[in-house]
């Protein structure tokens, strides 16, 4: 069931979104060769709790950390630990915050030091595809208008969209209806109406779209070992269009 949010609920989600955005901004400043993903996780948890929030991912289906850190060919759900970032890596950081009973969810992919031009292009195209998806979230449209906008931008840039994972509704719970795939024809699915809040999150591979899950039962990697990027915002649909909630 799709839960439409009131203006008061969206205001609370905006608060949670601003905390998430502040944390991700702080983590970006710490990304450099030599830092461990576990150190980034500790910074995130400390900041979230200091802001009065709860790390949404920690303990979710027994996930052991506050953020997901997915490096290079890891698509999503990488577990922070002792691994140190190296020059030329890319790292996707996904994090969620619960504040005053309401959730926010966001992600971004960052380069560690200098990147090869094609690697930098993968990140930029993925970021742009998120913006295209958000722009397609218009009152009176259909859910797959978002999906098609993401897919079209990725395809014309000769990358591939991950199909096994999708965006989602969000509110008092991290995952609510509806699912938001990142591919498909436009004009299908539920009506886009004021008060709908979605986590839109393109996952884009340099190579083929197929993925697999590692033996830790969490980390998702590309099937062909190519690089992958991930960007996400929590977005509310207002009368005059989409509003990104995970922003400062």
N, C-alpha and C positions, 0 to 999 in steps of 0.2 A: 504494500500500500504506500502510495506517495503522500508524504506529509507536507502540506503547504505551511510555511512559516509566517507568523504575524510580524509586523514591523518591530515589535518589542523583542521577539525572538531573534530577528536578524540583527538587532542592535547588540544583543548578547554575543552572537556569533562573530560580530565585527570586533568585539573586545578580544575574544579568543584568537581571532585572526591576526590582530595586531601583535599579540604576544608571540605567535608563531613567526610572523615576519621579522620581528626584532631578533629572535633567536637565530633564524637562518642568516640574517645579516651579520650577526656576531660570528657565527661559524665560518662564514665566507672569509672574514678577516683572518681567521686562524689557519686557513688551508694553505699549507706550504710543505715542501719536501721535508720528510722526517717526522711529522706529527702522526700520532697513531689515531685510528678511527675511534678507539676507546676513549681517548682524550676529548675528542669532539663530542662524544656521547655524554661524558660527564659535564662538559660545559653546558650542553643543551638542557640536561635534567636540572642542573643547579639554577639556571636562568628561569626555566618554566616554573619551578617550585617557588622561587623567590618572588615571582609575579603573582603567586597565589593560585597557579594552575596545576594541572596534573598531566604528566607525559602520557598521551593517549595510547601510544603503542606498547608501553611497558606492561607486560603481563597479558596483552591481547592475544588470546589463543596460545598463551605461554611464551610469547616473544620476549627475549631476555633483556632488551635494551629500550632506550627512550627514542632513538632515531634509527632509521635504516641507512646504511652507508654502502652503496653499490659502486664498485670500482671497475672501470674499463668495460669488459664484456659482461659484467653483472648488470642485469636489467633493473631489478627491484629486490627489496627484502634482504639485502646484505646485512649481516650481523656485525656490529662494531666489536673491535677487540684489539689485538696487539699489532695488527698490520700497519706498517708505516707507508705513508704516501710517498711517491717518487716523482721526480721531475717528468713531466709529460703525461702523467696519469690524468684521467678524468674521474670525478667522484660525484655521484648523485646522492643527495641528502634528502630524505623524506622524513617529515615530522608532523606530529599531531598534538594538539593541546585541548584539554577539557578545562573550561573555566566557567564557574557558576552554572554548571550543568549542561553547557553547550560546547560543541566541538568545532575545531578547525583542522584543516589538513592541507599541507603544501609540500612542494618539492622543487628542487632546482639542481642542475648539473653544472659543476665548476671545473675549470682546468687547474692543474697543479703546475705552476710555472708556465713555460712556453709550450704551446701546442702546435702540432702540424696543421697546416691550413685546412686540410680536409676534416680533421678532427674538430677544429673550431667551427667549421661550416655545419657539421652534424649538430653541434650544440645550438647554433643560431637558428637553424631550420626547425629544430624541435621547439625552441622557445617561441618562434614565430607561429608554429602550428597551434600552440596553446592560445596565442592571441587571436588567431583566425577562428578557433573553436568558440572562444568567449564572444567574439563579435557576432557569431551566428546564433547566439542565445537571445532570441527576440520574442516578445509576447506575441502569441498567436502562431508561432512556428511549431515545428515538431522536433522531438528529441534528436532524431538522426540528422537534422540540419547541422548540429554540432559535430557529429561523427564525420559527416561528409566533408565539412570544412577542414577538419584536421587532416583527414586522409588525402584530400586533394592537394593540399600544400606539401605534404610529405612526398607524395608520389611524383609531383612535377619536379621535385629536387632529387629524385632517384634514390631515396632511402625507403625503408619499409616500416610499416606500423605493426607493433606487436598486437596480436589478436587474442591471445589467451587471457589478457588482463584488461580491465576497463576502469573508467571513472565510476562515480556513484553519487547517490544522494547522501546528504549528511545533515545532522541536526543534534538531537540529544544522544545519538549513537554515531559511531564512526561510519558505519556502512548502513545506508538506508536505500530504499527504492528511489529512483530506478537505476539500473546499470547504465553507464554511458560509454558505449564502445567507441573506439577511435577509427572506425571504418564503416562503410555502408552507404547505401543510397539515401538521399535526402527525403524529407517529407513523410517520414514514418515514425511510429512510436507515440508516446504520450504528448499531449499538448503542452507547450511551454507557456506557463502562466505566472503572473505576479506572485511572489512568495515562494517560488521553487528555489531551492538551494542545492547546488551540485558541486562536487569535487571533480573538475575536469583535468585529466592527466594523460597527455600523450606520452607514450613510450616508443621510441624510434630507434631502429637498428640500422647500422651502416650497411649490413648485408641482408640476409634473409630474415623474414619475420618470425620464424619458428624459435621456440625457447624450450629450456628444460630446467628442472629443479634439482639442485645438488643434494648430496646425502644428508646435509644438515636439516633438510625438509623445509627450508626457508629461502635460501638464496636462489634466485632465478637468473640463469645465464643464457646468452644467445647460443643457438644450436650450432652455428658455424664459427663461433669464437670471435665474431666481429664486435666492434664497440657498440655501446647503447647509451642513449641519453633519455632523461625523464624530467619533465617540468609539470607542475601542478599548482592550481589555485582553487580556493573555495570561492564560489561565485553565487551571488543572490540575484534573482531576476526581479527588477523593480518595474514600475509602470513605464519608465522612460528607457529601459534597457538593463543590461547586466551591470552589477557592481561587484568588483573584486573585493572580498573581505579580508584576504590574507595579504595586506599591504599596510605600510606605515603611513 
